[in-house]
Amino acid sequence: MATRRAYSREDQGDLNTTSIATSRNVDFKDIDLSFQVTATSGDIFKKQSTAAVKQAIKTLLLTNRLEKPFLATFGGDLQGQLLFVITL
């Protein structure tokens, strides 16, 4: 049985047609890592959209190697990179 492959229009050599553009709206949400509580409801503050993405990237970069159990290569290991540069 032959394998069927799906190619885009551009892969088949038809560069004159316009590509089909799709988009979807994604709401990024995260809890605030300061763990401050709102006065009205008693819930933890939430971060949304760009603030949530910014916090997630910051957390990834500041996590050191071997800091997360069972995921030895998780994180940006910036501290390890700084130590490597200093020793050179």
C-alpha positions as CSV (number, residue, x, y, z in Angstrom):
1,M,0.0,0.0,0.0
2,A,1.5,3.4,-1.0
3,T,1.9,6.2,1.5
4,R,-0.3,9.2,0.8
5,R,1.3,12.6,1.3
6,A,-0.4,16.0,1.6
7,Y,1.6,18.8,0.0
8,S,0.8,22.5,0.0
9,R,0.2,24.3,-3.3
10,E,3.7,25.8,-3.1
11,D,5.4,22.4,-2.8
12,Q,3.7,21.2,-6.0
13,G,5.1,24.1,-7.9
14,D,2.0,26.3,-8.1
15,L,3.4,29.6,-6.8
16,N,0.8,31.8,-8.5
17,T,-2.1,30.9,-6.2
18,T,-2.5,32.5,-2.8
19,S,-2.1,30.3,0.3
20,I,-4.9,29.6,2.6
21,A,-4.3,31.6,5.7
22,T,-5.8,30.5,9.0
23,S,-5.7,32.0,12.4
24,R,-7.1,31.3,15.8
25,N,-7.4,33.4,18.9
26,V,-5.7,32.0,21.9
27,D,-6.1,33.5,25.4
28,F,-2.9,33.0,27.4
29,K,-3.6,33.0,31.2
30,D,-1.4,32.3,34.2
31,I,-1.4,32.9,37.9
32,D,0.7,35.8,39.3
33,L,3.8,34.3,40.9
34,S,3.7,37.0,43.6
35,F,0.7,35.1,45.0
36,Q,-1.0,38.3,46.2
37,V,-4.7,37.9,47.0
38,T,-7.4,40.2,45.8
39,A,-9.2,42.1,48.5
40,T,-12.7,41.5,47.0
41,S,-12.8,37.8,46.2
42,G,-9.8,36.4,48.0
43,D,-8.5,34.8,44.8
44,I,-4.9,35.0,43.5
45,F,-4.3,37.6,40.8
46,K,-4.2,36.3,37.3
47,K,-2.0,37.4,34.4
48,Q,-3.5,37.5,30.9
49,S,-2.2,37.8,27.3
50,T,1.2,39.4,27.0
51,A,1.9,39.6,30.7
52,A,1.3,35.8,31.0
53,V,3.6,35.1,28.1
54,K,6.3,37.4,29.5
55,Q,6.1,35.7,32.9
56,A,6.3,32.2,31.3
57,I,9.4,33.1,29.3
58,K,11.1,34.7,32.3
59,T,10.3,31.5,34.3
60,L,11.8,29.3,31.6
61,L,15.0,31.3,31.3
62,L,15.6,31.6,35.0
63,T,15.1,27.9,35.7
64,N,18.4,26.1,36.0
65,R,19.3,22.7,34.7
66,L,18.4,19.8,37.0
67,E,16.1,22.1,39.0
68,K,12.9,20.4,37.8
69,P,12.7,16.7,38.8
70,F,12.6,14.1,35.9
71,L,13.3,16.8,33.3
72,A,17.0,17.3,33.4
73,T,17.2,19.5,30.3
74,F,14.3,21.8,31.2
75,G,15.1,25.5,31.6
76,G,17.4,28.2,30.2
77,D,20.3,27.6,32.6
78,L,21.4,31.2,32.5
79,Q,23.3,30.8,35.7
80,G,25.3,28.0,34.2
81,Q,25.9,30.0,31.1
82,L,27.2,32.9,33.1
83,L,29.6,30.7,35.0
84,F,30.9,29.3,31.7
85,V,31.6,32.8,30.4
86,I,33.3,33.9,33.6
87,T,35.7,30.9,33.7
88,L,36.8,31.6,30.1
